């Protein structure tokens, strides 16, 4: 596994700053690109390939996983099959759906910063 990791983030704009600070707090990783949607992230990345994609899918309402959320996860794995994907969902009941759609790791919103960093670094499975 690579020691230095370049991370891409899909999240609402208000969350991007928080994730950027967290990611850049470690010397062995950096924020490669970010966007509010998969398409925005892909445009921002161009030909670059992230080592990790962190996706914040909390804004959905209710316990049901939105079809768009499932498509986002699937598109990440189709576009970058070797990229490690960490998906953050709102409810524990959504974890299985995220994994079924291709997430490498799914976490529930509110996970503490140390566990999230461990996930990004591939140390928390």
C-alpha positions in Angstrom: 0.0 0.0 0.0 1.2 3.5 -0.9 2.5 5.5 2.1 1.5 8.9 0.6 -2.2 9.1 -0.4 -3.9 11.6 -2.6 -7.5 12.0 -1.6 -10.6 13.2 -3.5 -13.8 14.3 -1.7 -17.4 14.5 -2.8 -19.4 16.5 -0.3 -21.5 19.6 0.0 -19.5 22.8 -0.1 -20.0 23.5 3.7 -18.3 20.1 4.5 -15.4 20.4 2.1 -13.4 22.8 4.3 -13.7 20.5 7.3 -12.6 17.5 5.3 -9.7 19.5 3.7 -8.4 20.5 7.2 -8.7 16.9 8.4 -7.0 15.4 5.4 -4.2 18.0 5.3 -3.5 17.5 9.0 -1.5 14.4 8.2 1.9 14.6 6.5 1.4 11.5 4.4 -1.8 12.7 2.6 -3.2 15.6 0.7 -6.4 16.7 -0.8 -6.1 16.1 -4.6 -9.5 17.5 -5.6 -13.1 18.0 -4.4 -16.5 18.6 -5.7 -20.2 18.6 -4.7 -21.0 15.8 -7.1 -19.2 13.0 -9.0 -19.3 15.0 -12.2 -17.8 18.0 -10.6 -15.1 15.9 -9.0 -14.3 14.1 -12.2 -14.0 17.5 -14.0 -11.7 18.8 -11.3 -9.5 15.7 -11.4 -9.1 15.5 -15.2 -6.7 12.6 -15.8 -5.5 12.4 -12.2 -6.5 9.3 -10.2 -7.0 9.5 -6.5 -5.8 6.9 -4.1 -8.9 7.4 -1.9 -12.3 8.9 -2.6 -14.2 10.1 0.5 -18.0 10.6 -0.1 -20.3 12.3 2.3 -23.8 11.1 1.5 -25.6 12.4 4.6 -27.8 15.2 3.2 -30.4 12.6 2.0 -33.7 12.6 3.9 -35.1 9.5 5.5 -33.6 6.1 5.9 -33.9 5.2 2.3 -30.8 5.4 0.2 -31.3 7.6 -2.8 -30.8 6.1 -6.3 -28.4 8.9 -7.0 -26.3 7.9 -4.0 -26.0 4.3 -5.3 -25.1 5.6 -8.8 -22.4 7.8 -7.3 -20.7 4.9 -5.5 -21.0 2.7 -8.6 -19.5 5.3 -10.8 -16.5 5.8 -8.5 -15.6 2.1 -8.7 -16.2 1.9 -12.4 -14.1 5.0 -13.1 -11.3 4.2 -10.6 -11.5 0.5 -9.8 -8.3 0.5 -7.7 -9.3 3.6 -5.7 -10.3 3.0 -2.1 -13.7 4.4 -1.4 -14.9 5.6 2.0 -18.6 6.4 2.1 -20.2 8.3 5.0 -23.9 7.7 5.4 -26.6 9.1 7.8 -28.0 5.9 9.3 -26.6 2.5 10.2 -29.3 0.9 8.0 -27.6 2.5 5.0 -24.2 0.8 5.5 -25.1 -2.4 3.7 -26.5 -0.6 0.7 -23.3 1.4 0.4 -21.2 -1.7 0.5 -23.5 -3.5 -2.0 -23.0 -0.7 -4.5 -19.2 -0.9 -4.3 -18.0 1.1 -1.3 -14.8 -0.4 0.2 -15.8 1.0 3.6 -18.9 2.6 4.9 -19.2 4.7 8.1 -22.0 6.4 9.8 -22.0 10.2 10.1 -20.5 11.3 13.4 -17.5 9.0 13.3 -14.7 10.6 15.2 -11.8 12.2 13.4 -9.3 9.6 14.4 -11.4 6.7 13.0 -12.1 8.7 9.8 -8.4 9.4 9.4 -7.6 5.7 10.0 -10.2 4.8 7.3 -8.7 7.2 4.8 -5.3 5.7 5.5 -6.6 2.2 5.0 -6.1 1.1 8.6 -9.7 0.8 9.6 -11.7 -1.9 7.9 
